[in-house]
Amino acid sequence: MSTRTITLDDRTYDYLLAVSSRESKVLAALRAETAQLPLSRMQISPEQGQFLRLLTEMLGAKNALEVGTFTGYSAISVALALPPDGKLIACDVNKEWTDIAKRYFEQAGVAERVELRLAPALDTLNALQQQGRAGSFDLAFIDADKGNYAAYYEACLSLLRPGGVIAVDNALWGGDVADPENQDPDTVAIRALNERMGKDERVSVSLVPIGDGVYLARKR
């Protein structure tokens, strides 16, 4: 028993992966290639990818959103759990990163399930609203520019069906959000959304300390 979440040292983390990881060869290869990029720190961890896949399965999700695709690890994790006729709309603005993602979508066999929209995410989310897609999505994963986190959250919440879930990445931000003296703009934006979600009566919430922190919100 424990009265608080334990700290994972290297030995415990390695054990976690050893007994639970089901990372495919394709995802492992993508993670290795991404590790060579200057901004490789933007890559989610393998256990977080597996968590997203399980969450997708538990929701029985058919329609999903992703805000911030990078090289595709999270997109593949979600898409693998979608039914053959399911669809993940993946939003990003960087062609270099998403070209890597598209290669791995093909290798993972999920290219038909992922619709990549290379445009500012708010433009894509607003367009979906105008197309009458409000209330039609089961899952949304937000992992993009932090300054727009609040806007992404509101747009995704509108597009989500009752019972659908938003997962917001980097909610713990390396612990910086807990330091009130840290007024870095990204930190301030994440801290503000965390506080907003915690008080939002439209959703049920849990901040899960996996990866860099994933704040889950289930639409009521």
N, C-alpha and C positions, 0 to 999 in steps of 0.2 A: 504494500500500500504506500501511497505517497500523497502528501497534502498539497503538492504543487508539481508542475511539469519538471521532469528531470533535465539536467544538462547533458547533452550528448558529447562525450569525448570521442576521440578517434576510434578507440576500440569498440565503444558502444555503437557508434555510427556504422562501422564496418559490419558489426553483428546484425544491425537492422537491415542492411542491404542483403547480407548473406541469407537471412531466413525469410525475406519477404519480396525481394526484387524479382520482377518478371520482365525486365527490360529486354526488348528484342534486339537482335543483331543490328537491325537498321537504326533503331534509336541510339544504340551504343555508338555506332559509326557516326551518326549525326552529332552526338555529344562530343566525340573526339575531334571532328572537323571544326565544330564551333569553338572548341577550346583554343584553337590557333588564331582566332580573330582578336583584334585589339579590344573589343567590347564583349569578350566572352563571358564576363560576369553577368550579363543580361540573360544568360541561359538558366532556365529553371533546373532544379535538381531532379535526379531520376525518381526519387521517392515522391516528389511533388507531382511529376507527370503521372505516376501510377495512381496517386490520390485523385487526380482529375479524371482519369479513366474510370476508376471505381465510382466516383460521384456521378459521372455520365450514365453509367450502367444503372445505378440505384434510382436515378430519376426516370429511367426509361426514355432518355432524351432522343428526340428526332431532329429538332432544330436548335442549333447552337450558334452563339456569337463569340468572336474573339477580338479583343481590341489590343493590338500589339502582337505580331506573329514572330518577329525576329527570324530565326532560321528554321522554325517549324516544329520544335520538339513538343510544345504544348498542343499545337494543332493536331499533330499526329496522334498524340495520346487521347485526345477527345474523339477524333474521327474514328479511331479503331473501335470505339465503344458504340458508335452510332449504327443503326440498322443500314442495310444496303441502300435504301432510299432516303437515308438521313442526309442532312446538309449542315456543314459548318461554314458560316460566312466569316472569313478572316480578314481583318482590317490592318493595313500597314501602309507606310509611305516610302519604304526603302526597297528599291528594286534589287540591289546587290544582295541583301540578306534574304529576300523572298525568292530570289532565283535559286539559292541553295535550298530553301524550303521546298520549292516545287520539285526539285530532283528527288528529294527524299519522300515527298508525297507519292511519287510514282513508285519508288522502291518499296514503300510500305503498303502499296495497294489501296491507297485512300484518295487518290487524285480526283475521283469522281464525286467524292463526298465533301471536298473542300472547294469553296468558291472564294478565291482570293480577290479582294478589292483593293487596288493600289491607289489610295486617295486618303485625304484626312478623314479619320475615323468618324468625327462628328458629321461630316457630309454624308457618309455612308449610313450612319444611324438615322439621320434626319430623313434621308431618302427612303429608308425602310418604313419610317413612320408615314410618310406621304403615300407609300404604296399600300397602306392598310395593314401593315404587319404588327401593329401594336397588340400585345397580349398573345403572341403566337410562338414565342421562343421558350425553350425549356431551361437553357443554361447560358450564362454569359461569363467569360473570363476576361478580366481587365488587367493588362500588364503593359502599359505604354507610358507616354510622357505624364509625369506626375501632376503638372500644373493643370491638366484637364481632367484629373481623376473625378472631381465632383460632377462635372458635366457628363462624363462617360457613365457614371453611376446612374444619374437621373434618366439619361436616354435609354440605358439598358433596362432599368426598372420598368419603364413604360412599355418596352418591347417584350418583357417577360410575361408569361402567363401566371396566374395565381398558382402557387406551389413551385414555381420555377426558382432557380438559384443563381445568384451572382457570386462569383469568387473574385476578390480583389487581391492582387499579388502585392508583395513588398509592404504589407501593412505594419510590419515591425521595423523595417528599414534599418537593419543592422543595430537596432536599439536606439537610434538617434531620436526617434519620435518620443522617447521617454525623457529626453533631456530638454527641459523648457528653455534653456539658454541657447539651444541650437535653432537658429532662425533662418537656416538655409531654405530657399524657396520650395524645393522639392519636399523637404522635411515638413515644412509648414503645411503644404498642400495635403500630404498624407495624414498628418496629425489631425487636420481639420475634418477630413473625410471620416477618419476613424471615429472621432467624437460625434459626428453627424449620424453615422450608421448606428452607433451605440444607442442613440436616442430616437431613431426613426421607428415609429410605431407601425409603419406600413410593412415592416419586415421582422422576422425572427433572426437573431444573429449569433454567431460564434466566431471569435478570432482564434484561428488554429495555428499553433506555433510550429508549422512545418515549413521548410525552406526559409524564406525571409519573412514568413508570416502571411497567411491567407485568411482574409476576412470574408466569411460566408454570410450571405443574407438570403433568406427564403421569403419570397413575396407572399404576403398573406391574402 
